[in-house]
Amino acid sequence: MTGQTAGQVTGQVRGRGARRGRSLAALAALGSVRTAMLATGASPFGVAATPDGRWAFVARAGSGPSAGTVDVLRLGAGSGPSAGPAATLVRSISLPVAPLGATITPDGKYLLVAAGSGAAVIDVARAEAGTPGALLGTLTAPARSGSSGPSNRSADLGSAIEVAVSPDGRFAFVTLEYADEAVVFNLAGALSRGFGAADYVGAIPLGQATVGVAVSPDGRWLYATSESAVQGQLAPQLTSPGKCAGRVPGTEAGEPPGTLTVIDLPRAETDPAHSVVATVPAGYQPVRVVTSADGTQVWVTARASDDLLCFSAARLASDPARALVAIVRVGSEPVGLAAVRGGALIVVADSNRFGASGAGSALTVVNVAAALAGRAAVAGQITTGQFPRDMTVSPDGTLLVSDFSSGQVQTVGTATLP
């Protein structure tokens, strides 16, 4: 595909989405992979693991007097030679706002969970030990005039969904799904002087339904996905002919493709409104993004196209029209994804969120080398719960997946993947 323009490749992606009836249900299950399930309670969403591999945290919407909770899990080996990696629920921390996506700062000291119009910040050591005061404060985007999104309603600003942190741990980036932007906070300042209005740096204008966000390993770039492009977001040479026919569940007739936006991260820390470098089409309804460990590849799940897309990081900055280098058909409505086994494999959470006929939820395993070479790249599927959503990888290679509709977290021993 390297000889094609982004418009040509995107045209192929759109066509694939329209033919979504073809599924991967016939693929052999990878039965030798070691997995385990842990019940957490309703609606687990974001999941994050500590750098030492001993603990993990799961963000969930709450019930009763609690708007949300963060479950604290102790990680460890399961019992028996065939058992999967284990996780034990130790305690839960109540939050005043329902949390969604989660991440941990590179130094392992703080857990950030997207909530409200920003993120709740939790002291990891206190959370692990059960010490009071684990919730340190909340980063909050203020109501403001001239919002970069289509409106300034509090409901739009209060739609935080995913969060990322700069490699030096000083800044946090939170996508506000219904405000169509990502907001930037001075995390280091909040931790040193206390949380308040001064934490807010500004907003990065993005497309409609902004969700996924990821930081390049070198801290040079920030990547964000939007489910649908807004007027003027894509350069004319990057748009493709034809329109969505609306035959794919979750899409509407005539909707534009979704987008992947490349952001200058250092500039976003000081001038977010002018930090966008490039925006490219990314299939229909792209919802998550991750990078390879060396930062050379950027992987995106296009939920309504049933596709995993790979972009060249270098070309995204220098030659966006030729940045899309691989498309892999995966399962129904992919959402979360993670690179495992040193980046040799990508695991994709096929959510089947909208209940496509003849499809189900699963984890699809993709061989990276085969995908980049244009060969058949799907190695097989792993059985999972209903609506697998977010995922993370602990340092020992254990993959943790939140099964949103099953109320559980699944652990997968990636060393047992073929």
N, C-alpha and C positions, 0 to 999 in steps of 0.2 A: 504493500500500500504506500510505500514511501514515495512513489512517483505521482501520487494523486494529490489534488488539492483537498483542503478540509471540506469544501462544499461537496465535492464528489464523494468523499468517504462518508460524510454525514448523510448524503442521499441514500447510501447503502444502509446506514443505521436505521433511517426512517422506514425504509422498505422492510427491513427485518422486523421492526416493531409491528408493522401492519400484518405480518404473517405469524403472529404470535402463537397460533394454535399449535405449532410444533414445539414440543417440550422435551425435557431431558429425563422424563419419567422412566424411560427404558434403560437408562444407564445402570450398570452394576453398582450396588452399594459397597462401600469400602468397609466391609464387616470386620476387618482385622484392626481397625483403628480403635484405640482405647479411649472411651468417653465415660463420663459420669454426669448425673443430674443432681441438682440441689434445689429444693423448693425454697422460694424466697417470699412468696406473697404476690399480690396482684401487680401486674404491669411493670416489670423490670425494664429499664431503658438503658441508660449509660452504664458502662462498666470500665474500670481502670485498675491496673495492677501496680504495686510499688516496685521501684527499681531493684530491691533486694529479693523480689520474688516470693516473699512470705505472706503478703496480704493483698486483698483486692476489695474494691468497693463497688456497690451496685446502687444506682439512683432509681427510686421508685416513687410514683405518685402515692400519696398517703390516703388514709381513710379515717373517718371520725374527726377528732380535733386536730389531727396533724395533716398539714397540706402536703407533706412529702416526707420521705425517709431516705437515709443512706444506710444500706446494710453493710456491715463490716464482716468480711470473710477471711478466715485463716486458710491459707493454701498448704497443701501437702500431698504426699503420695497416698494412693488408695491402698487398701489391704488386699493381699492376694496377688499372684503373679500376673493375672489377666485384668486386674482392676485398672480403671482409668485414673487420671490425676484427680485428687479430691479437693473439695472446698467445704469448710465448715462455717455456718453462720454463727458469729460470736455475739453480736449486738446490733442494734439499730439506733441511728441518730435522727431525731425529729427535726424537720425544717419548716419554717413558716411559709415557704413557697415551694410548689411542686418542682422537683428537679428532673432534668432530662439528660443530655449528654454529659460526660465526665472525662476529666483528664487529671494527671498528676504532674506537678512541676518537675523538671529534669533532676533537681536535687532530692526529690522524694519527700520534701517537707510539707507540701500543701496539696490538697485535693480541691479542684474546682469543678463545680457542677452547674451547668447552665440552668438558670432559674429567673423568672420574672423578666426584667429587661437587662439582665446581666448574668452574674454568677455568684453563687455562695462559695465562700472560701473556708475550708476546714483544715485544722491542724492535724496532720496524719498521725503523729506520735500520740497525741491525746486521743484520737479516735481508736487507735489500736489498743491503748491501755484502758480505755473507758473513763478517762479523766474528764471531769466537767469542763465546759468551756471550749469544746472542740470546734464549734462553729465560731469563727473569728469575726465574720462580718460578710456583707454582701456588696458586690460591685453593681452599681445601678446607673443605667443611662437615664438622664433627666428628660422630662417632657420638654419639647423645644419647638420653635417655629423654624420653618425652612428645612424640615427633615428631608434627607435624601431619598426616603421611601415615598410611596404614593400618598400616604396620609400620616397624620401625627396623632392618631387615636391611641389612647393608652393600651387598648387591646392589641394593637399592632406592635407597639414598643415592648409590651410584656410577652413576647413570643420567643424568648431565648430557647435555642434547641441544641446547639453544639458549641464546644469551647476548645480553644487551643492556646498554648503558651509559647512564648519565644524561647529559644534554646538557652538564653541566659536567665530565664525565669522572671524577667522584669515587667513584661507586658502580657496582657491577656486579650484574646480576640474571641468575640461571641457573636454567632449568627442569630439575627432576629428574623425568624421565618416570615412573619407577615408585615414587617417593616421594609423588607427587601434590602437589607443592609447588614453589614457586620460592624459591631461597635468595638472600640479599642479602649482599654483601661490600663492605667499605670499601676500594676499590681504591686511593684516594689514600693511605690509611694504609699499605697493604702496600708501595707504591712508595717511601714515605718512610722507613719504619722497618725494612723487611724483611718477608718473608712468614711468617705464623704463625697461631696460633689466634686472635689478636686481630682478624684480618681479617673473621671471620664475625660478621654482625650478627644474623641470624635467618632464619626461614622464613615464607613466605606460604602459607596453606592454600588449595588449589585442588581441581579435580576429578580424576577418574581419567585417567591417561595425559596428564599436562601436557606440552605440547610448545612451541607458538609463544609468542613474547614480543616486544613492541615498545614503544617509548617515544614519547609524543606529542612533537611538535616543541618545544612550550613547556616540556617537563619537568614538566607537571602530573600526567600520568597514565601508568600502566603498564598494558598490555593483555596478557592471557595466555589461551591456548586450552587446553581439556582435552577429550579425545576422548569422555568420558562423564561425566555429572553424578554426584556422590555424594549420598547421602541428606542432606537438609537444605540442600544448596547452592543450590537454586532456590526462590524464594518461590512459594507455592501459585498465585498469580495468573499466574505465568510458565510454568507447566507446561501441556502440551497434551494433549488426550485421545488415546487410542489408544497402541499400542505398536509397536515395530519388529517386522516379521514375519520378519526374518532372511533375506530373499531376496536382499539385496545382498551380494556378496562382501566379506568383511571385517567383517560385522556379525553379531550374534547375536540370536535372537528375544527380544523383551522388553527389549532394552537401552534406556536412556534417551537423549535427545539429548545431544550434546556442548554445551560451554559456552564463552562468552567472558566473562572476568572483568575488571572495571575496578578498578584499584588506585590509591590515592592515593600517588603516587610520593614526595613529601617525607616522608609518614608512614612509608612502607616503609623509608626510610633510618634511622629511629629505632625504630619499633615495627611490624615486618613482620607480626606475628601479628594485628594489628588494623587493617590497612591496606586491606582489601577494601571497596569502596564498593557495587558491584553485580555481579550475575552474571545473564546472559541465555542462553537456548537459542541454539545456533548450528549447526543442522543435525546431521548425523551425522558424528562423528569429525572435528571441525575441527582442523587441524594447523598452520596458519601464520596470521600476522596482520601487516598493515602499516597505516600511516596515510597519508593524503594529505599533500602537502607543507605545507599550511596547517593540518593537524590536524583538519579538520572531518569527515572521513570515516574510518571504520575498516573495512578490508576483510579478510575471512576466507575461507580455502578449507575447505570441508566435504568431506573426501575421500570418504566413503562416500555422500554425497548427490549427488556430481558437480556441486556448486554453488559459485559465488562469491557471498558475501553482503556487503552493504554496510550498515553501521550509522551512524547519526548520532552523532557524538561528544558533542554537546551533550545529546542525549536519553539517551544511556547513563548520564550522570550525573544528569539531572533527571527523566527519564520513561522508564525502561528498557522498559516494556511497549510503547512506540511507537518504539523505537530502530531496529528493522530496517526499512530503507527500500528495499532492492532485492535481488532474487535473480536471478542469471544462470546458466543451465545452461551448463556448460563441458564439457570432455572427461572421460576416464575417470580417476577417483581423483586429483583435483588436489591438489598439495602446495605447492610454492613459488609466490610471486607477487611482483610488483614494479610500482610505478607509474612510468610513463615519459612522455616528451614533456610535461613540466610537469604531470603528473597527468591528462592528457587520455585516456590509455590505461592499462589494467592488463594485464600479461602474466602468464598462469597456466601453471604447469608441470603438464600432465596426465600423471601418472606411469604410469598403468595398472599400478600396483604388483602387484596381485593377478591380472593377466591376464584381465580381463573379456572374455567371448566377443565377437568382432567388433570389439574396440576396440584402440587402440594408443597409443603415447606421442606427444605433440606439445606445442607451445606455443600456447595459445589467446589471441588478442588481443581485448580487450573495450573498447568505447567507453564511457567513463564517463558522458558527458552522456546518451547513449541509455539506459544502464542506469538512471540516476536518473529519467528520464522514463517508464520503463516500456515502452520500445520494444525491438525486436530489437537486441541490443547486440554480438553477436559479429561481429567484422570478418573473421575468418579464422584460419587456423592456420599455424604455422611448423614445418617438419620438424625433428626433433631426434633425439637418441640414445635409448637405452632408460633408463627410469626417471629422467627429469629431476627433480631434487629441490630443491635450494636455489638462490637466485639473488640477485644484487646488481647495482646500476647504478653505473658509474663517472661522474665529473663530466662527461665528454664525451658521455654518453648511451649508452655501450656497455653492453649487458646481458650479464652472465656467468652461465651456467647450468651446474651440475654434473650431468652425466649419470651417475648412480650405477652403473647396470649396464653401461654402455658404457666406463667407465674413461676419460672425457674431459670437458673443459670446452668449452662452446660459447659463442662470442661472437656477439652480434647487434647490428648497427648500427641502433639504434632510429630514427635520422633517416630511414631508408629504409622505415619502416612507413607504410602508407597511412593 
